[in-house]
Amino acid sequence: MTDTNKNLFNLDELSGYKVAENYSDVRGWDVKDANDRTVGKVDHLLVNKTAERVVYLDVEVDESVIEDGHNTYQNLVSDGVHQFLNKEGENHLIIPIGMAVIDEKNKSVNTNQIDSSTFAKAKRFRKGDIIDFGYELNVVRHYRGDNSIHTSNSADGFYDREEFKNSFQKE
């Protein structure tokens, strides 16, 4: 995949983009699942330039979650064939910003809708990989348990969904 297909950018690689003054910068904060288990740390904030805002948290996944989910299988569309979902070295995943809630007091991000088992079975990527729209779509479908989400192959209107409403504004 080339940079021309790049849909998401790390906030710190874009000049003129920064965390707004009235929003929390959660980079480096722990990410906790619905059962209060630490699943990783926020490594980057991912921006969609068309939407002109942060739409995902890039999370470096905790080793315990990787161990739980390294050997999970995914069915291919054809013939019920199985393949490994995640490979060695794939230790990052994305979380739509609207599916996370900040805990300013404890400097953590909570994903009250997603448990560690769901994270363990999510498709991961290597730090620095280009994330295409197909990956984004599959992740949101996986977290929601709904394969009918956004049947278009285009990102048009995708970031208008509740999963991308940023609740990180400071009170």
N, C-alpha and C positions, 0 to 999 in steps of 0.2 A: 504494500500500500504506500502511496506517495503522500507527501505533505499536502498536495492539492485536495486529497480526500479527508484531510484532518478537520474534525468537527469540534474538538475540545482542546483547550490550551491551558497549561498551568498558569495561574494568576501571575506568578512572579516572572514569567517569560514575556508578558505583554506590557509594553511601556504605556503609561497612561491609565493602567488598571491597578486598583488597590482596594483593600477592604474599606468600605465606607466607615466614616468615623463613628456612626451610631450602630455598627454591627460588630459582633465578636469575631476575632481572628482565631479560629479553632485549630490552626496547624500545630501539631505536636500534642494535641489533647488525646486522651484515651477514648476509644469508641466502645460502648457497651451495648449488648443485645437486650432483648426484651426480658431476659432473666438476670440482668445485671452482671453478665459475664463479659469480661474484657475480650474483644475480638480483634483489636488492633489499635493503631494510632493514625490520626489524620496526617498524611504526608503532604498533600497538596489540595488546593481548591481549584476545581476545573471550571473554566469559563467557556460558554458558547458565545462567540463574538457576534453572531446574528442576534441572539437574544440579549446580548450586552449585560450578562450577569453570570454569577456563579450558579451552576446547575448540579454539580456533583462534589462530593468529598472523595478524594483519592485516598484510600486507606491501605496502609501497610499491615497485612494480616498477621496476627499473633501465631506463633508456631503451633500452639495447641489446636487452633482451628484448621491449620493446614494439615496437621497429622490426622485430624478427624475426617477431612474431606479429600485427601490426596488420591485415594484409590476409588473415588466414586465413579460410576459409569454414566454415560449419557447415551440414549438411543439415537442413532442416526435416523434420518427420515426414511432411508431405504432399508428394507428387509429386516428391520429390527436388529441390525448389527450394533454392537456396543463399542465404544471407544472410551479411553480415559478422558475425563473432563478436564483435569488440571495436570500440568507437568511440573517437573522439578524446576525450581526457580521462579515459578509464577506465584508471587506472594503479594499481589495488590488486587484490590477490587474497588468498585465505585458504589457509592450510595447516593441516590437522589437527595438533594438538600432538604426537600420537604418531608422526607421520611426520617429525619433526624431532629432531635430536640436538644438544645444546649442546657447544660447544668453549669452555669457560670461559677457557682460556689465551689464545686468540686473539679472544675476545669475538665469536664468530660462531655462527650456527645452521646446521647442515648437514642437507640433505635427501638423504640417501644413496640414497633410492629414486626420486627424481624428477630428471629432467634438464631443461636449459634449454629444449629443444624442447617438452617437455610443458608447462612453464610458459608458453611463448610461445603455445601453442594453447589455454590455459585461458581460460575466460570471466572477464573482469575487471569491476570496478565502480568508481564514483567514490567518493572519500573522503566519508564521511557518509551514503552510501546505506544503506537498511535492507536487510539480508540475510535473505531468506526461506529456509524449509527446502528448497524446490525447488532453489535455488542451491547450498546446502550439499550436497545429495544429488548433484547433477550434478558438482560439483567432486571429491568423493570417488570417484565412478565414473570420472571422467576420469583422476585420478591413479593409480587402481588398474587402469584398463583393463578394467573389469568393470561392464557395464550392469545386471547382475542384483542388485547390492548394494541391500539394503533396499527391497523393492518396495512398502512401505507409504507412504501419504502423510502419515504421522504420525511425529514424532520419537521416539516411545516406543521405548526400547531402543537407539536409534541411537548414543548416546554411550558405550555399553558395548563398542563395537567396539575392536579393538586400535589403530586409527588415532587414538584419543582418550586413550590411556594416557600420562599425563604423565611424561616421563623427565627433567624439568628439575631434579630434586632435587639439591642440592649434596652432594658426597661428604664 
